[in-house]
């Protein structure tokens, strides 16, 4: 039986079931019984009274929570140490030449937990000064957001470069008397640009020892007349051995963590 014939048989069976169900419903209705269909009632309230304020407030809070959840991945990437860490880890894998080992999922997981470790004091302060008072209904949503941004802004100001900050201040066309007056729309892109630059600087220094190994192996193969043998295939075990001997992963993670302690 062809696939087309099989589909036709399935459609005939579905139509037969629908026709049989419809006949049973009509027969049941013709016998004098009333068939009630389920109804969906939307009640938006009368627009007055105290009882309507609570549901509206709950709806706004729910909408705000959904928005925060939708933006959480972007906030985690843009406002924390995640950007620099994931760039450096990808450079390490590229310098080793191990293709897809470790996999992207492993690198993202390492970067995520390193971010939680490095940003731990900041997240603790956000929880104590913003989330807990808001959960206890001591402050409003706007106050909660403003309090939550205080430690995050302090972290970004400690990591941002003056030249990057000056660039976006100049592009904004505005002047600010102090750094406290600099808005998030200027601070956040300055911080991201600085993280990209620092990540690529780390990548440059990571590549140097592995490039030296590639050059030495290529010179030896050329001297031996083995020009048809790919140098990368021969140098890969030596690069992995060097990385293991110097405890590379621990060294890279230590340098990354120390780079945020300024």
N, C-alpha and C positions, 0 to 999 in steps of 0.2 A: 504494500500500500504506500502510495506516495504521500509526501507531507501535506500537499494540497487536499488530497482526499481525506486525510485524517482530520484536518481542520474543519472540513465540511461536516463530517460526522459529529464532531464536538459541538458545532453551532446548531445542528439539528437537535441534539440532546438538550442543549440549553433552552432552545425555543419550545421544545416539548414540555420541559419542566415549568417554564413561565406560563404556557398556555393552560396546563393542568392546574396550576395555582390560581390563575385568574378565574377559571371555571368554578373551582371550589368556593372562592370568595363570592362570586355572583350567586351561586346556589345558596350559600349561607345567608346572604342579604335578602334573597327572594323569599326565604322561609319566614320572614317577619322579624328577624333579629337585626339589631342596629350595630354596625361595625364602626367603632370610633377609631379615628386615626390619632396618633400621638401629636400633641400640640406643643409648640415652643413659644413661651410667653416672655417677652422682653419688657421689663418694667423699669423705666428710667426715673421713676419717682414723680412727685407732684411739683417739684421745684421749690418747695417751702418746707419749713420745719427743721428740727435738729437731726432727725433720723437720716436725712439725705447727705449730711456732711461726712459722716464716717465712711460710707461706701465710696464716695468720690475720693476721699483721702486715701483709702486703701487702693483704689484703682491707680491713682497717681504713683503711689509707692511701688505698686507692682510694675507699672510701666518703667519707672526709674530703675528698678532692680533688673528687669529684662535688658534695658539699655546698657547697664554696667556689665552684665554677663556677656553681652554681644561684643563690647569693646575691651573686655578683659585681656584677650590675647594680644591686641595691639598695644594696650597699656603696658603689659608685661614686657613686650619687646622694646618699646620705645622709651620707657621711663625708668628702666632698671639696667643692671649690668649684663643683661642677656645678650645684647648686640655684640659687644666686644668679645664675650666668651665664645659664642658660636662661630664668629669669624676666625678666631685663633684656632679653634678645634678643627675647622675645615682646612685651614692652612697646614696644620700638622699632618692631617691625612694626605693632603696633596703632596707635601714634601716627602713623605715616606713612599709615596707611589703605590699604595696598597689598593688602589681603585675604590671599591665600595666597602672597605673594611677599616674601621668599624662602620656599620650601616648608619644611615641618616637618623634613624630612630634612636640609636644609642647615643649619638652625638647630641641630639636635641634633649634627650633625657639627662645626660650629664650636665649640659648647659643650664637646664631648668633647675636641677637640684643645687648646682653651684650658685645660681642666682638667688634661690631661697636662702642659702647659707650666708652669702655676702650681704643680702638685703634684709637679713633677719632683724637687726636692730631698728631699721627703718619701718618694717612692717609691724613690729611690736609697738613702736610709738604711734603709728597710725591707728592700731587697734585700741590702744589705751586712750588716746586723745580724741578720736573721732567716732569709731565704730561702736564702742561700748556706750558712750553717752547718747548716741543716736538710738541704739537699741533700747536704752532706758527711757527714751522720749524726753531727754533733757535738752536736746538741741534740735534744730530743724535740718532739713536736707542740705540747704545751702551752707549752713554753718558746718555741717559734717564734711562736705566737699572741701571747704576752705581749710579746715583743720587738717584734713588728710593730706592736702597738698603741701603743707608747711614742711614736714620732714622730707618729703620727696623732692621739693624744690631745694632744700638744703643739700641733699645728696647730689643733685644735678649741678648746683653751683660749685661744689667741691671738685667735680670732675670736668666741668666745661673749661675749654681754653678761652683765654681773653680774646684772641684773634677771631675765633668763631663767634663768640658773643658779640664782638664789635661789628662783625660782618652783618649779622642779622639785625642789629640795632640800626646800622646804617641803611640797610634795605627797607626797614620799617618806616624810615623817614621821621622818626620821633626821637626826642631826647628825654632821658630819665636822670633824675637827680641822684638816685641811689639804686643799688641792685635790687632792693626790695620792691621798687616800682616797676621793674622789668616784668612784663606779662608772660604768661605761659606760652603764648603764640610765638614769642621770640626766644624764650629759654629752651623749649623742647627741641626745635630744629637745630639750635646751636649745640645742644648736648648730643644729639644723634650724629651730627657731622663730626664732632670730636671723637665719638666712639668708633666711627668708621675709620678715621685716620689712625687712631691708636691701634685698632685691630690689624690694619695693614702694616703698621710699623713692626708689631709683633711678628707678623707673618714673614717679613723680610729677614729678620734675625733668625727665625726658625729655619728658613730655606738655606742659609749659608753653609752650615756643616754638611747637609745632605748634597748640596751642589758640589762641594769639594770631593765627596766620595764618588759621585758620578763622574767627575773629571778624572780622578785617579784611575778608576776602573776603565774608562774609555781610553786613556793613554796606554794602560797596560795591554788592553786588547789590541789596540792599533800596533803596538810594538811587537806583539806576538803574531801579527798578521791575521787576526781573527776579526776582520772588519765586518763580516756578515753576521756576527753574533750581536744581538741587541745589548748594549751596555746596561740598560735599565733592568734587564732580567738578571744580570749578574750582580749588580750593585744592590738590588732589593734585599737579599739576605744580610748583607753587611750593614745596611742602614737600619734594618730591624734589630740586628745584634747591638749596634751602637746605641740605639734608642733604649734598649732593655738594660744595657750596662750602666747607663747614666740615670736610670730610673726616670725615663722621659716624661711619662704621664704625671707622676707626682711633682716633678720639677715644673712642668708647664702650669699645673693647677696652682702650685705655690706662688709662682710669679704672677699669675692672673689675680689671685686673691690679694697679694701684697700691693698690686698696682691700684687697688681701690682704697687703700688706707692712706689717704692724704689729709 
